Amino acid sequence: MSTADTLEDLSSRILAGYPILLLQTYEEQRWEEDIAELAMEIDRGLVTWSVTAGPRPPIKNDSNSLPGTIAFLDQVVNDYPGDHVFLLKDFHRLLDDYEIVRKIRDILPDLVQQQKTLLFMSPVDELPLELMKDVAVLELPLPGPDQIRGLISQIFAEHKAEIPARIDDKQEDHLIKAVLGLTYEEARKSITQAVRGREEVNDEVYASLVGEKRRMVQGSNLLEFFDLEEGLDDVGGLDGLKEWVLQRAEAFSTDAQARGISNPKGVLLAGVQGCGKSLSAKAIARLLGFPLVRMDLGNLLESSRGVSEQNLRDVLRVMETISPAVLWLEEIDKAFAGFEGEGQSDATVSRVLGRFLTWLQEHREPVFVVATANQVSKLPPELLRRGRFDDLFFVDLPNYEERQSIFEIHLAKRGWKPEKFDVEDLANQTDGYSGAEIETIVNSAMIESYAAGRMPTQEDLHEARERTVPLSITMEDEIFQLREWARTRCRPATLDHRVMRIMEEETRRGEAPEDDDVVVPKWQQLAEHGQLGPAIIEQIRYHDHLHWDRLLSDLGDFFEVSGNYGLVIKANPKVVIWTRMSREIVDTISGFISGKRIYLHETDIENYAAATRLNLPSTPVLPEERVDTPVWLPTKFRLLPPEQGSGRFARVARIKMGS
């Protein structure tokens, strides 16, 4: 549930007369500010209380008096007026005192009658048995993409001299995904530290931010966190897999989500061992900018009956908490080896596998699963069914071009210039060698030459190659069977370079587009395809400063924009933003505003033609106090927030007008 949805739920419960709510969160300050705004919107008084500061504001003029807990609870029902909300911090610490618990139960009828609500704010949901049926528990969510987007804008505005210029949408999306799962303050500190002093925001920044999530998997013997060190450039060849991953990475973007594109589920990499499957898992996480977490399936399945299922639930819950994330299942085939014929073990595997496959197919959180396997014949058939993974790839022994690339990568990683060696000759001489075997050749040559006190030579590499017997010889039959299995079941991770060259030649022969071709704006293309939300975003991006009349006029060619609905400022509902719109338009725009996808800015009334202005008295600025009669506040749209922050402009409400 998003922050906006949670506030709506909290509002409805308060207005419905819930006497006590327990709000579970570590983010006291952020939610206290949101609750203060909410209390203003629903016309409720707000009193905050802590054991050290007492009630604020106090009931009496003497602000130095600090009533005890029992005395304060008496004040709640006897001294404060009705229609009040009381935010009590860390109150769970006092619920071990039965006298306090009894007092709370005593005042429950008064709370309901006087329309008062106690909000216990705590990082835990501990309640005594006596209050279990009287207290509703709400788990307040961590900041979502909308809050992080606003935070990024704030950080870049506050530290202009120390950080890069304004980032683009893709970079912003990457930053958001990297810190999801952190608290607001953790995200603020992490982003500020990561971008200060840098000329640009790149994947090194994303990798450092992702590392902040390491603590979230500490203490689990089934999960291992990996730093994002290797990227796609560290993987030699596998161009087919790389191209596929680059396409899937785009599907995690905010724009893709707005267009209804679902999150990719994952990929299974089967093939010859030592050919880059594990390295590819690490590179995929680096490309996505997601934390990489490896799950030990062997330990999971070896647990006793009942424990395995609970462990799996716990692991998947952690992954969903830190999402977006990459869940790496290394050598998944080994996890299912050796269980045949062992009744209890078979039953455990069956139950765990069934639960995992259900989660794999139905989960909605952005957890991308990368599974690797060497002996695919050991995999349960139901694991390979379409819908579990987005695709299955076969990773074969590297071809000539890939072997060249692998030699160049490993020489360069060790500080040697590849051009000083005859890499083409080395690639010719290593047909049938895996990537891991090529790395062994390079490493052995470096060690031998260093021990001899001289520079490495081509001959050192050839001698190391001659000492290395490749798997293609020792496991020839197994590799043949693996290739035959994959031929009709998997996509090749390596593109056919002959086909690629033909495609490149066709591209070069293709005709260039005419200079006088009419370029249709992206927002219009989206509108023509019925994509209302993305069209609005792109329309604002296209104009930069967009007013309501122009927005609705342009969209009117593609959507029904007129209707009996309008938008007002939620904290000041007589301040009207715009009227006479369709329900779909109002709901889409209000969702974008509350989600900080778009921002309202005050604008001069002269920017609106006389014929398009609302038939209401206008106000040039948002009034500080509530107004009693409707007024129109002229506004415009931008993708950037106001310099002073979005404030009350970020929460708007839909109204239905008379016909």
C-alpha positions as CSV (number, residue, x, y, z in Angstrom):
1,M,0.0,0.0,0.0
2,S,1.3,3.4,-0.9
3,T,1.7,6.4,1.5
4,A,-1.3,8.1,-0.1
5,D,-3.5,5.0,0.2
6,T,-2.4,4.5,3.8
7,L,-3.3,8.1,4.7
8,E,-6.7,7.6,3.0
9,D,-7.2,4.4,5.1
10,L,-6.1,6.2,8.2
11,S,-8.5,9.1,7.5
12,S,-11.5,6.8,6.9
13,R,-10.8,4.9,10.2
14,I,-10.6,8.1,12.2
15,L,-13.8,9.5,10.7
16,A,-15.5,6.1,11.3
17,G,-14.8,6.5,15.0
18,Y,-12.0,4.0,15.6
19,P,-10.9,4.8,19.2
20,I,-7.4,3.4,19.1
21,L,-5.0,2.6,16.2
22,L,-1.5,1.3,16.4
23,L,0.7,2.7,13.7
24,Q,3.8,0.5,13.1
25,T,6.7,2.4,11.7
26,Y,10.4,3.4,12.3
27,E,9.8,6.7,10.5
28,E,8.3,8.8,13.3
29,Q,9.2,12.3,11.9
30,R,7.9,11.6,8.4
31,W,4.6,10.2,9.5
32,E,4.1,12.8,12.2
33,E,4.3,15.5,9.5
34,D,1.8,13.5,7.2
35,I,-0.6,13.0,10.1
36,A,-0.5,16.7,11.0
37,E,-1.5,17.5,7.4
38,L,-4.2,14.8,7.5
39,A,-5.7,16.2,10.7
40,M,-5.9,19.6,9.1
41,E,-7.7,18.1,6.1
42,I,-10.3,16.3,8.1
43,D,-10.7,19.2,10.5
44,R,-9.4,17.4,13.6
45,G,-7.3,18.8,16.3
46,L,-3.9,17.1,16.8
47,V,-2.0,16.6,20.1
48,T,1.3,14.8,20.2
49,W,2.6,13.1,23.3
50,S,5.8,11.5,24.5
51,V,6.9,10.4,28.0
52,T,9.7,13.0,27.9
53,A,7.9,16.0,26.4
54,G,4.3,15.4,27.6
55,P,1.3,16.7,25.5
56,R,2.0,19.3,22.8
57,P,0.1,21.6,22.8
58,P,-0.5,21.2,26.6
59,I,-4.0,21.6,27.9
60,K,-3.0,24.2,30.4
61,N,-1.1,27.5,30.0
62,D,1.7,26.1,32.1
63,S,3.7,24.3,29.4
64,N,6.3,23.2,32.0
65,S,3.9,20.9,33.8
66,L,4.4,17.2,32.8
67,P,1.4,15.1,33.7
68,G,1.9,11.4,34.4
69,T,0.5,8.9,31.9
70,I,-2.7,8.2,33.9
71,A,-3.2,11.9,34.4
72,F,-2.7,12.6,30.7
73,L,-5.3,9.9,29.7
74,D,-7.7,11.6,32.1
75,Q,-7.0,14.9,30.3
76,V,-7.7,13.3,26.9
77,V,-11.4,12.6,27.8
78,N,-12.0,15.4,30.3
79,D,-10.1,18.5,29.2
80,Y,-9.6,18.3,25.4
81,P,-12.5,19.2,23.2
82,G,-14.1,16.6,20.9
83,D,-12.9,15.8,17.3
84,H,-9.3,15.4,18.3
85,V,-6.5,13.0,17.4
86,F,-3.8,12.1,19.9
87,L,-0.4,10.8,18.6
88,L,1.3,8.9,21.4
89,K,5.0,8.0,20.7
90,D,6.5,4.7,21.8
91,F,3.5,4.0,23.9
92,H,4.0,0.2,23.6
93,R,6.7,0.6,26.3
94,L,4.0,1.6,28.8
95,L,1.6,-1.2,28.0
96,D,3.3,-3.6,30.4
97,D,1.8,-1.6,33.2
98,Y,-1.6,-3.1,33.9
99,E,-2.9,0.1,35.5
100,I,-2.3,2.0,32.3
101,V,-4.0,-0.8,30.3
102,R,-7.0,-0.7,32.6
103,K,-7.2,3.1,32.2
104,I,-7.3,2.8,28.5
105,R,-10.1,0.2,28.6
106,D,-12.0,2.5,31.0
107,I,-11.9,5.5,28.6
108,L,-12.7,3.6,25.4
109,P,-16.5,4.5,25.5
110,D,-15.6,8.2,26.1
111,L,-13.2,8.1,23.1
112,V,-16.0,6.8,20.8
113,Q,-18.6,9.2,22.1
114,Q,-16.3,12.3,21.9
115,Q,-15.0,11.4,18.4
116,K,-11.4,11.1,19.7
117,T,-8.7,8.7,18.4
118,L,-5.5,7.5,20.1
119,L,-2.7,6.8,17.7
120,F,0.0,4.6,19.2
121,M,3.1,5.1,17.0
122,S,5.7,2.4,17.5
123,P,8.3,0.3,15.5
124,V,6.7,-2.9,16.8
125,D,3.1,-4.1,17.0
126,E,3.2,-5.4,20.6
127,L,-0.2,-5.2,22.3
128,P,-1.4,-6.8,25.6
129,L,-4.1,-9.4,25.3
130,E,-6.6,-7.1,26.9
131,L,-6.4,-4.6,24.0
132,M,-6.2,-7.1,21.1
133,K,-9.8,-6.7,20.1
134,D,-10.0,-2.9,20.6
135,V,-6.9,-1.8,18.7
136,A,-6.5,-1.9,14.9
137,V,-2.9,-2.3,13.7
138,L,-1.8,-0.4,10.6
139,E,1.7,-1.1,9.2
140,L,2.9,2.3,7.7
141,P,4.8,1.7,4.5
142,L,8.3,2.8,3.8
143,P,8.6,5.6,1.3
144,G,7.6,4.6,-2.2
145,P,8.7,5.9,-5.6
146,D,6.6,9.0,-5.2
147,Q,8.2,10.1,-2.0
148,I,11.8,9.2,-3.2
149,R,11.2,11.2,-6.4
150,G,10.3,14.3,-4.3
151,L,13.3,13.6,-2.0
152,I,15.7,13.5,-5.0
153,S,14.4,16.8,-6.3
154,Q,14.9,18.3,-2.8
155,I,18.5,17.0,-2.6
156,F,19.5,18.3,-6.0
157,A,18.0,21.7,-5.1
158,E,19.8,21.9,-1.8
159,H,23.2,20.8,-3.0
160,K,23.4,22.5,-6.4
161,A,27.1,23.4,-6.0
162,E,28.2,19.9,-5.0
163,I,26.4,17.5,-7.2
164,P,25.7,17.0,-11.0
165,A,23.3,19.1,-13.0
166,R,19.7,18.0,-13.3
167,I,19.4,14.2,-14.0
168,D,17.2,12.7,-16.7
169,D,14.2,10.5,-16.1
170,K,16.1,7.2,-16.5
171,Q,18.8,8.3,-14.0
172,E,16.1,9.3,-11.6
173,D,14.3,6.0,-12.0
174,H,17.6,4.2,-11.3
175,L,18.2,6.2,-8.1
176,I,14.6,5.5,-7.0
177,K,14.9,1.8,-7.5
178,A,18.3,1.7,-5.8
179,V,17.0,3.0,-2.5
180,L,13.5,1.5,-2.3
181,G,13.3,-0.4,0.9
182,L,15.2,2.2,3.0
183,T,13.6,4.7,5.3
184,Y,13.3,8.3,4.1
185,E,16.2,9.4,6.2
186,E,18.4,6.5,5.2
187,A,17.6,7.3,1.5
188,R,18.3,11.0,2.0
189,K,21.7,10.3,3.6
190,S,22.6,7.6,1.1
191,I,21.7,9.6,-2.0
192,T,23.4,12.7,-0.8
193,Q,26.6,10.9,0.0
194,A,26.6,8.9,-3.2
195,V,26.2,12.0,-5.6
196,R,28.2,14.6,-3.8
197,G,31.4,15.5,-5.6
198,R,30.5,13.6,-8.7
199,E,30.4,15.0,-12.2
200,E,27.7,12.5,-13.3
201,V,25.3,10.0,-12.0
202,N,26.4,6.6,-13.3
203,D,26.1,2.9,-12.4
204,E,28.8,3.3,-9.7
205,V,26.4,5.6,-7.9
206,Y,23.6,3.1,-8.2
207,A,25.9,0.2,-7.0
208,S,26.9,2.1,-3.9
209,L,23.3,2.9,-3.0
210,V,22.2,-0.7,-3.5
211,G,25.0,-1.7,-1.0
212,E,23.0,0.1,1.7
213,K,20.5,-2.7,1.7
214,R,23.1,-5.3,2.8
215,R,22.0,-5.1,6.5
216,M,18.4,-6.1,5.5
217,V,19.6,-9.7,4.7
218,Q,22.1,-10.0,7.5
219,G,21.4,-12.8,10.0
220,S,19.9,-15.1,7.4
221,N,21.8,-18.3,6.7
222,L,19.9,-18.8,3.5
223,L,20.6,-15.4,1.8
224,E,23.9,-13.9,0.8
225,F,24.3,-10.3,-0.4
226,F,26.7,-9.5,-3.2
227,D,28.2,-6.2,-4.0
228,L,27.6,-5.0,-7.6
229,E,31.0,-5.2,-9.1
230,E,30.7,-6.9,-12.5
231,G,28.8,-5.3,-15.3
232,L,27.8,-6.4,-18.9
233,D,31.2,-5.2,-20.2
234,D,32.8,-7.9,-18.0
235,V,30.9,-10.6,-19.8
236,G,32.6,-11.7,-23.0
237,G,30.0,-12.4,-25.8
238,L,26.5,-13.7,-25.0
239,D,25.1,-10.8,-27.1
240,G,21.7,-12.4,-27.4
241,L,21.3,-12.6,-23.6
242,K,22.7,-9.0,-23.2
243,E,20.2,-7.6,-25.8
244,W,17.3,-9.4,-24.0
245,V,18.4,-8.1,-20.6
246,L,18.7,-4.5,-21.9
247,Q,15.1,-4.7,-23.2
248,R,13.8,-6.2,-19.9
249,A,15.5,-3.5,-17.9
250,E,13.4,-0.9,-19.6
251,A,10.2,-2.7,-18.4
252,F,11.1,-1.7,-14.8
253,S,10.9,2.0,-15.6
254,T,8.2,4.2,-14.2
255,D,7.1,5.0,-17.8
256,A,6.7,1.3,-18.5
257,Q,4.6,0.8,-15.4
258,A,2.4,3.7,-16.3
259,R,1.7,2.0,-19.7
260,G,0.6,-1.2,-18.0
261,I,3.7,-3.2,-18.7
262,S,4.2,-5.8,-15.9
263,N,7.4,-6.5,-14.2
264,P,9.6,-9.1,-15.8
265,K,9.7,-12.3,-13.7
266,G,13.2,-13.7,-14.4
267,V,15.4,-15.9,-16.6
268,L,16.8,-19.4,-16.5
269,L,20.4,-19.8,-17.8
270,A,21.2,-23.4,-18.7
271,G,24.4,-24.6,-20.2
272,V,28.0,-25.7,-20.0
273,Q,29.7,-24.9,-16.7
274,G,32.3,-22.2,-16.7
275,C,30.7,-20.3,-19.5
276,G,29.5,-17.2,-17.7
277,K,26.1,-18.0,-16.2
278,S,27.0,-16.8,-12.7
279,L,28.9,-13.8,-14.0
280,S,25.8,-13.0,-16.1
281,A,23.6,-13.0,-12.9
282,K,26.0,-10.5,-11.3
283,A,26.0,-8.4,-14.5
284,I,22.2,-8.4,-14.7
285,A,21.9,-7.0,-11.2
286,R,24.4,-4.3,-12.0
287,L,22.6,-3.3,-15.1
288,L,19.2,-3.2,-13.3
289,G,20.7,-1.4,-10.4
290,F,19.1,-3.9,-8.0
291,P,20.7,-5.6,-5.0
292,L,21.9,-9.1,-5.8
293,V,20.9,-11.8,-3.2
294,R,21.8,-15.4,-3.6
295,M,19.5,-18.0,-2.0
296,D,21.0,-21.3,-0.7
297,L,18.4,-23.7,-2.0
298,G,20.4,-26.7,-0.8
299,N,20.2,-25.6,2.9
300,L,16.6,-24.6,2.4
301,L,15.6,-28.1,1.2
302,E,17.6,-29.9,3.8
303,S,15.6,-28.4,6.6
304,S,13.3,-30.6,8.6
305,R,9.6,-30.9,7.6
306,G,7.7,-27.7,8.1
307,V,10.8,-25.7,8.6
308,S,11.6,-25.6,4.9
309,E,8.3,-24.1,4.0
310,Q,8.6,-21.4,6.8
311,N,12.1,-20.6,5.7
312,L,10.9,-20.1,2.1
313,R,8.2,-17.8,3.3
314,D,10.6,-15.8,5.3
315,V,13.1,-15.6,2.4
316,L,10.5,-14.4,-0.1
317,R,9.2,-11.9,2.4
318,V,12.7,-10.4,2.8
319,M,13.1,-10.3,-1.0
320,E,9.8,-8.5,-1.4
321,T,10.8,-6.0,1.4
322,I,14.1,-5.0,-0.3
323,S,12.6,-5.1,-3.8
324,P,13.4,-4.2,-6.4
325,A,16.0,-6.9,-6.2
326,V,17.6,-9.8,-8.1
327,L,17.2,-13.2,-6.5
328,W,20.0,-15.5,-7.7
329,L,19.4,-19.3,-7.6
330,E,22.8,-20.7,-8.4
331,E,23.1,-24.2,-9.8
332,I,19.4,-24.9,-9.1
333,D,19.8,-28.4,-10.6
334,K,22.1,-29.5,-7.7
335,A,19.4,-28.5,-5.2
336,F,17.1,-31.1,-6.7
337,A,19.7,-33.8,-7.0
338,G,19.7,-36.8,-4.6
339,F,16.1,-36.6,-3.4
340,E,14.6,-39.3,-5.6
341,G,13.4,-42.2,-3.7
342,E,13.6,-40.6,-0.3
343,G,10.0,-40.3,0.7
344,Q,10.1,-37.5,3.3
345,S,12.7,-35.6,1.3
346,D,10.7,-35.9,-1.8
347,A,7.6,-34.6,0.0
348,T,9.6,-31.6,1.3
349,V,10.9,-30.8,-2.1
350,S,7.5,-31.1,-3.6
351,R,5.9,-28.8,-1.1
352,V,8.7,-26.2,-1.3
353,L,8.8,-26.4,-5.0
354,G,5.1,-25.9,-5.3
355,R,5.1,-22.9,-3.1
356,F,8.0,-21.4,-4.9
357,L,6.5,-21.9,-8.3
358,T,3.3,-20.3,-7.2
359,W,5.2,-17.3,-5.9
360,L,7.3,-17.2,-9.1
361,Q,4.2,-17.0,-11.3
362,E,2.0,-14.7,-9.1
363,H,4.3,-12.3,-7.3
364,R,3.8,-8.6,-8.3
365,E,6.8,-7.0,-6.5
366,P,9.8,-6.2,-8.7
367,V,11.9,-9.3,-7.8
368,F,13.8,-10.5,-10.8
369,V,14.9,-14.2,-10.5
370,V,18.0,-15.4,-12.2
371,A,18.4,-19.2,-12.0
372,T,21.5,-21.1,-13.4
373,A,21.7,-24.8,-14.1
374,N,24.4,-27.1,-15.6
375,Q,22.5,-30.4,-15.7
376,V,19.0,-29.5,-16.9
377,S,17.8,-33.1,-17.0
378,K,17.6,-32.9,-13.2
379,L,15.2,-30.0,-13.2
380,P,11.5,-30.6,-12.5
381,P,9.5,-30.2,-15.7
382,E,7.1,-27.8,-14.0
383,L,10.0,-25.4,-13.3
384,L,10.5,-25.0,-17.1
385,R,6.9,-24.3,-17.9
386,R,6.2,-21.0,-19.6
387,G,5.0,-18.4,-17.1
388,R,7.6,-19.3,-14.5
389,F,10.4,-17.5,-16.2
390,D,10.2,-15.0,-19.0
391,D,12.7,-17.0,-21.0
392,L,15.2,-19.8,-21.0
393,F,18.7,-19.3,-22.5
394,F,21.3,-21.8,-23.4
395,V,24.9,-20.7,-22.7
396,D,27.3,-22.7,-24.9
397,L,31.0,-22.7,-25.1
398,P,32.3,-19.4,-26.5
399,N,32.7,-19.0,-30.2
400,Y,35.7,-17.3,-31.9
401,E,34.6,-13.7,-31.4
402,E,33.6,-14.4,-27.8
403,R,37.0,-16.1,-27.0
404,Q,38.7,-13.0,-28.3
405,S,36.6,-10.8,-26.1
406,I,37.2,-13.0,-23.1
407,F,41.0,-12.9,-23.5
408,E,40.8,-9.1,-23.9
409,I,38.7,-8.7,-20.7
410,H,41.0,-10.9,-18.5
411,L,44.2,-9.3,-19.8
412,A,42.8,-5.8,-19.2
413,K,41.5,-6.7,-15.7
414,R,45.1,-7.6,-14.8
415,G,46.5,-4.4,-16.1
416,W,47.9,-5.7,-19.4
417,K,47.1,-4.1,-22.8
418,P,45.4,-6.7,-25.0
419,E,46.8,-5.1,-28.1
420,K,50.3,-6.2,-27.0
421,F,49.2,-9.9,-27.5
422,D,48.0,-11.8,-30.6
423,V,44.5,-12.3,-29.2
424,E,43.2,-13.6,-32.6
425,D,45.8,-16.4,-32.5
426,L,44.9,-17.2,-28.9
427,A,41.2,-17.4,-29.9
428,N,42.0,-19.7,-32.8
429,Q,44.0,-22.0,-30.5
430,T,41.3,-22.3,-27.8
431,D,38.3,-23.7,-29.7
432,G,36.3,-25.7,-27.2
433,Y,37.6,-23.9,-24.1
434,S,35.1,-22.3,-21.7
435,G,35.4,-18.8,-20.4
436,A,36.5,-20.0,-17.0
437,E,39.3,-22.1,-18.7
438,I,40.4,-19.0,-20.6
439,E,40.6,-17.1,-17.4
440,T,42.7,-19.9,-15.9
441,I,45.1,-19.7,-18.9
442,V,45.6,-16.0,-18.5
443,N,46.0,-16.2,-14.7
444,S,48.5,-19.1,-15.0
445,A,50.6,-17.2,-17.6
446,M,50.7,-14.2,-15.3
447,I,51.8,-16.2,-12.3
448,E,54.5,-18.1,-14.3
449,S,56.0,-15.0,-15.8
450,Y,55.9,-13.1,-12.5
451,A,57.7,-16.0,-10.8
452,A,60.3,-15.9,-13.5
453,G,60.8,-12.2,-13.0
454,R,59.8,-11.1,-16.5
455,M,57.0,-9.7,-18.6
456,P,54.3,-12.1,-19.8
457,T,54.6,-13.2,-23.4
458,Q,52.5,-14.9,-26.1
459,E,54.4,-18.0,-25.4
460,D,53.5,-18.0,-21.7
461,L,49.8,-18.0,-22.7
462,H,50.3,-20.8,-25.2
463,E,52.1,-23.0,-22.6
464,A,49.3,-22.4,-20.1
465,R,46.8,-23.4,-22.8
466,E,48.6,-26.6,-23.5
467,R,48.5,-27.5,-19.8
468,T,44.8,-27.0,-19.6
469,V,42.5,-29.8,-20.7
470,P,39.1,-28.3,-21.6
471,L,35.7,-29.7,-20.5
472,S,34.8,-30.1,-24.1
473,I,37.2,-33.1,-24.1
474,T,36.6,-34.6,-20.7
475,M,32.8,-34.1,-20.8
476,E,32.2,-34.4,-24.6
477,D,29.1,-36.7,-24.3
478,E,27.4,-34.6,-21.6
479,I,27.9,-31.4,-23.6
480,F,26.5,-33.0,-26.7
481,Q,23.4,-34.2,-24.8
482,L,23.0,-30.8,-23.2
483,R,23.1,-29.1,-26.6
484,E,20.5,-31.5,-28.0
485,W,18.2,-30.8,-25.1
486,A,18.5,-27.1,-25.5
487,R,18.2,-27.0,-29.3
488,T,14.4,-27.0,-29.2
489,R,13.8,-25.6,-25.7
490,C,16.0,-22.6,-25.2
491,R,17.1,-19.4,-26.9
492,P,20.8,-19.2,-27.7
493,A,22.6,-16.7,-25.4
494,T,25.0,-16.1,-28.3
495,L,23.8,-14.4,-31.5
496,D,24.8,-15.9,-34.9
497,H,27.4,-13.4,-36.0
498,R,26.9,-14.2,-39.6
499,V,23.2,-13.2,-39.3
500,M,24.3,-10.0,-37.4
501,R,26.7,-9.0,-40.2
502,I,23.9,-9.5,-42.8
503,M,21.6,-7.3,-40.7
504,E,24.2,-4.6,-40.4
505,E,24.8,-4.6,-44.2
506,E,21.0,-4.3,-44.8
507,T,20.9,-1.4,-42.3
508,R,23.7,0.4,-44.1
509,R,21.9,-0.1,-47.4
510,G,18.6,1.2,-46.0
511,E,17.2,4.5,-47.1
512,A,17.6,7.5,-44.8
513,P,14.4,9.1,-43.6
514,E,13.2,12.1,-45.6
515,D,14.2,15.4,-44.0
516,D,10.7,16.8,-44.4
517,D,9.0,13.9,-42.6
518,V,6.5,15.2,-40.0
519,V,7.6,14.4,-36.5
520,V,4.6,13.6,-34.3
521,P,5.1,14.5,-30.6
522,K,5.4,11.5,-28.3
523,W,2.4,12.6,-26.2
524,Q,0.2,12.6,-29.3
525,Q,1.4,9.1,-30.4
526,L,0.5,7.8,-26.9
527,A,-2.9,9.6,-27.0
528,E,-3.7,8.0,-30.3
529,H,-3.1,4.6,-28.7
530,G,-5.4,5.4,-25.7
531,Q,-2.5,5.8,-23.2
532,L,-4.0,8.7,-21.2
533,G,-1.6,8.7,-18.2
534,P,1.7,8.5,-20.2
535,A,0.3,11.0,-22.7
536,I,-0.3,13.6,-19.9
537,I,3.3,13.1,-18.6
538,E,4.8,13.5,-22.1
539,Q,2.5,16.5,-22.9
540,I,3.8,18.3,-19.8
541,R,7.4,17.3,-20.7
542,Y,6.8,18.6,-24.3
543,H,5.6,22.1,-23.2
544,D,7.5,22.3,-19.9
545,H,5.0,24.9,-18.6
546,L,1.5,23.6,-19.4
547,H,-1.8,25.3,-18.4
548,W,-5.1,23.5,-17.8
549,D,-6.9,24.9,-20.8
550,R,-4.2,23.8,-23.2
551,L,-3.9,20.4,-21.6
552,L,-7.6,19.6,-21.9
553,S,-7.9,21.2,-25.4
554,D,-5.1,19.0,-26.8
555,L,-6.4,15.8,-25.1
556,G,-10.0,16.5,-26.2
557,D,-9.1,15.2,-29.7
558,F,-8.4,11.7,-28.3
559,F,-10.3,11.4,-25.0
560,E,-13.6,12.5,-23.3
561,V,-12.3,15.3,-21.1
562,S,-15.6,17.1,-20.2
563,G,-17.7,16.1,-17.2
564,N,-19.1,17.0,-13.8
565,Y,-15.9,16.6,-11.8
566,G,-13.3,19.1,-10.4
567,L,-10.2,19.3,-8.3
568,V,-9.7,21.2,-5.1
569,I,-6.9,21.6,-2.5
570,K,-7.5,18.9,0.1
571,A,-6.4,21.0,3.1
572,N,-8.5,23.9,1.8
573,P,-11.4,22.4,-0.1
574,K,-13.0,25.8,-1.1
575,V,-9.9,26.5,-3.2
576,V,-10.7,25.2,-6.7
577,I,-8.0,24.2,-9.1
578,W,-10.2,23.3,-12.2
579,T,-13.7,22.1,-13.0
580,R,-15.9,20.5,-15.6
581,M,-13.7,17.5,-16.3
582,S,-14.4,13.8,-16.8
583,R,-13.9,11.3,-13.9
584,E,-11.1,9.6,-15.8
585,I,-9.2,12.8,-16.3
586,V,-9.6,13.9,-12.7
587,D,-8.5,10.6,-11.2
588,T,-5.5,10.3,-13.5
589,I,-4.2,13.8,-12.8
590,S,-4.9,13.7,-9.0
591,G,-3.0,10.4,-8.9
592,F,0.0,11.9,-10.6
593,I,-0.1,15.0,-8.4
594,S,-0.3,12.9,-5.1
595,G,2.4,10.6,-6.5
596,K,4.7,13.5,-7.3
597,R,4.8,12.5,-11.0
598,I,3.6,16.0,-11.9
599,Y,3.5,19.3,-9.9
600,L,1.1,22.2,-9.6
601,H,2.6,25.7,-9.7
602,E,0.9,29.0,-9.1
603,T,0.6,31.1,-12.2
604,D,-0.6,34.5,-13.3
605,I,-4.3,34.7,-14.3
606,E,-3.2,36.5,-17.4
607,N,-1.8,33.2,-18.8
608,Y,-5.4,32.1,-19.2
609,A,-7.6,33.5,-22.0
610,A,-10.7,35.3,-20.7
611,A,-12.9,32.7,-22.3
612,T,-11.3,29.8,-20.5
613,R,-11.1,31.2,-17.0
614,L,-13.3,29.7,-14.2
615,N,-16.3,31.7,-13.3
616,L,-15.1,32.2,-9.7
617,P,-13.2,35.0,-7.8
618,S,-9.5,34.3,-8.2
619,T,-6.7,34.3,-5.7
620,P,-3.1,34.7,-6.8
621,V,-1.7,32.5,-4.0
622,L,-2.9,29.6,-2.0
623,P,-4.5,31.1,1.2
624,E,-2.9,30.1,4.5
625,E,-6.3,29.9,6.3
626,R,-9.4,28.0,5.1
627,V,-11.7,30.1,3.0
628,D,-15.5,29.9,3.4
629,T,-16.5,30.6,-0.2
630,P,-15.1,29.0,-3.4
631,V,-12.2,30.8,-5.1
632,W,-10.1,29.8,-8.1
633,L,-6.4,29.4,-7.8
634,P,-4.8,29.6,-11.3
635,T,-2.2,26.9,-11.7
636,K,0.0,25.3,-14.3
637,F,1.7,21.9,-14.6
638,R,5.5,21.1,-14.6
639,L,7.5,18.0,-14.1
640,L,9.7,19.9,-11.6
641,P,8.5,20.8,-8.1
642,P,8.2,24.4,-6.9
643,E,11.4,25.8,-5.3
644,Q,9.7,25.9,-1.9
645,G,8.5,22.3,-2.3
646,S,5.1,20.9,-3.4
647,G,3.6,21.3,0.2
648,R,-0.2,21.5,0.2
649,F,-0.3,21.4,-3.6
650,A,0.7,17.7,-3.4
651,R,-2.7,16.6,-1.9
652,V,-5.8,17.3,-4.0
653,A,-9.3,16.0,-3.8
654,R,-12.0,15.2,-6.4
655,I,-15.4,16.9,-6.2
656,K,-18.6,16.2,-8.0
657,M,-20.4,19.3,-9.3
658,G,-24.1,19.9,-10.0
659,S,-25.3,19.4,-13.6
